[in-house]
């Protein structure tokens, strides 16, 4: 992770901003993946007919 962070372009403040944006985008994508799995592959909690 440190090598990836240091390999980002620009000065240190720009690297921090890029890293934060990448983490936020990753967390949002993870949320949508878990939401999709929850609605399409898991039981909705209703009664089984």
N, C-alpha and C positions, 0 to 999 in steps of 0.2 A: 504494500500500500504506500509506503514512504517513497519508493522509487517511482510509482505512478504519479503521486502528488508532485514530486520534484520535477517530473518530466512535463508537467503542464506548462503551456506557454505563458509568458508575461512575468511581471514582478509578483512578489509574494501576496499582496492584497488581491490581485486578480486571480491568482491560484486558489485562494481561499473562497472567493466568490464562485468560481467555476466548480470547485469541489462541493460546495453547499448546494448549488443548483443540481448537480448530478445526483447527490444523495436525495434531494427532495423529489426529483423526477423518478428515481428508483423506488422510493417509498409509495408514491402515487400509483405507479405501475403495479407494485406488489398489492396494494389495496384493491385495484380493479381485478387483478387475477384472483385473489381470494374471494372477492364478491362474486365473480363469475362462477368459480367452483362452488360456492355456497348456494347459488341459485340454480345451477344446472346439474350438479352431481350429487348434492347432499339432500337429505330429507328436509322438506319444508316445515316439518313439525306438525302437519295435519294428521288426520286419522288415516289409517291404512284401510283401504276398501277392499 
